[in-house]
Amino acid sequence: MGLIGDGLDRAVQQAFTRPIPKTAGAQMRYLVRQLDGTRAVAGLLGISQRTVERYVRGQFKHPRPDLAERLADAVRARWQPGVRARARKAAATSQGIVIETRARFGFTAAPGTTDDGRMRRLTQSLPPEFAARLFAAREQGASENELSAIAAEGLQEIYFKDGGRRAGGLTVEFTDIDYIDFGLLS
């Protein structure tokens, strides 16, 4: 995963209506129900089937830190799929998405004019069509560079070109991402 893909996942997780299970046993039981058995959970987490059974029964309660992280990530990835799908659909059809980033933006404009890249911090709402493209690309397994290009195009059109009202020939380069975060509009 990368910065943009993880940011999109975090944005959708903001729509959860219930928190994920807190204890390791509850998380294991949830995964066993979702994956239809302890063998699949053991394969997913890279532990033995017997260990999974012990967590389910409550014999083991405190996983080592790396297992606890893998366990929480696996539960979070499968938690409330209906809520997740509705949030993505709302962002892609009517609400849009907010992007907050600190990155280097460089520009190429009309022949003979350039603007060297510089670090900028931007918070901008992107319309639903860019949210739809980002989520669709994410679901199809797009690379981080492809997701970055979609985000750059959205920022270029909405922020730098002001929806087509200025800088018609401007092309934005979006590089050296320091951080990026997304939020769903409600």
N, C-alpha and C positions, 0 to 999 in steps of 0.2 A: 504494500500500500504506500501511498505517498501523501504529501500535504493536502492536495486538493481532494483526493478520494476520501481521506479520513475526515476532512472538514465537511464534506457532503454527508457522510455517515453521522457525524455529530449533530448536524443541523436537523436531520430527520429524527434523531433520538430525542430532541427537545420536545417532540410531539407526544412522547409516551404519556399515557394516562396513569400508569402505575409504575412504581420503581421495580427494578429487577430484583429477584430474590437475593437476600443478603448473605445467608450462610452457605458454606460449601455443600452441605447435605441437600439443602433446598435447590441449589443450582444444579447439582448432579441429578436429582430426581426430575427436574424440569427437562434436562437434556435427555435423560432416559426415555421420558414420555415423547419428546419431539423426534428422537432418532429411533424409536422402537427397539430399545434394548441396550444392555450394558456393553456388548461387544462393539457396537458402533461408536459409543461414547469413548470407550477405551482407545479405539483407533484414532478418533478425532483428537484426543488430548495427549496421546503418546504415553499412556500408562496401561497397566494390566487391567484385565476385566475384573479380577478379584479386588483390586484397589477401588474401582468404581463401586462395586457391590458394598464394600466397607463404608464408603462415604454415604451411600444410599441408606444403609442400616443405622448410620450414626456412630459406628465404631471409630471412624476417623473424622475429626472435626476441623483441623487446622492444616490446610495444605501448605506446602512450601511456596515461597513467593512466586516463582516462575509458573507453577501449576495454578495458583490462585489467579494469576493474570490471564493465562490461557482459558481457564474456566469461565471467568467473568466475560472475556471477549466472546467466547462461543455462545454464552447465554444472551449477551447483548445483541449479537448478530441475528438471533432468532426470535427475540422478544417482540411481541405485539406486531406481527406482520401486517395485520389489517390496518392498524393505526399508522404504521409506517407507509403503507401503500396510499392511504387517504391523504397523508401529508404531502407525499411526492406528487400526487395527482393535483391537489389544490395549488401547490407551488407552480406546477407546469401548465395549469389551465387558467388560473384566475389571479393568484396572489403574487407570484414572483418570488425572488430570493434576495437577501441582502448579502453582499460580499464586503468583508473588511480585510484589508491586506496592507502589508508594508513590503514593497518590492521596488525594483529598479524599473522605471518606465523610460524608454527611449522612443524617439519618433522619427519617421521618415515622411517628409511632406513633398511639396512641389519640387521639381528639379532645382538643385542649387541650394536648397534650404534643409538644414538638419537641426536637430536639437539633441545634444548628448544626453544619454540616460542619467537619471538621478533617482535617488531613493525618495519615494513618496508614500505617505500613509493615506489610504482612501477608504471611505465607507460609502457604498453606493448600492441602491436598490436596482436590481436587474429585472426586466419584465419577464413574464411567464415563458416567452419563447426561448430565452436563454436558459432559464431554469429547466425547461423541458429537454433542451439539448444536452445540458450537463448531466441530468439524471439518466437520460437514454444512453449517453456515451459511457457513463459509469456502469450501468447494468450490462452493457455489451463488452465490458472489459477493456475499455480504452486506456491507453497509457497516460502517464502523468503529463507528458508533453501535449497530448491531444486535449486533455482536460484544460490545461493551461492556455492553449490556443483559443478554446471556446470562451474561457473567462476573459482573456485579453480582448477578444472581439466584442464581448459584451461591454466591457469598460470603455473600449474605444468608441463604440456607437453611442452609449448613453452618457458617459462622463466627458470624454474629450471632444466628441463631435456634437454633443448636446442634441442627440436625436436627429442629426442631419441639418441642424441650423447653422453650423460653422465648421470650418476646417475640413472641407469636402475630400481632399486627397490625402488626408492624414492616415498613416499606418502606425499602430502602437506596438512596440516590443515590450513584452512582459517577462522580465528575467530576474534572477537573484531574489527569489521570494524568501523574505525573512520570516513571515508568518502569513497565514491566510485562514480566515474563518468564515463560515456561512451561517445565516440565520433564516428561518422561515418567517414570512410575514403572516400576520393573523388578521 
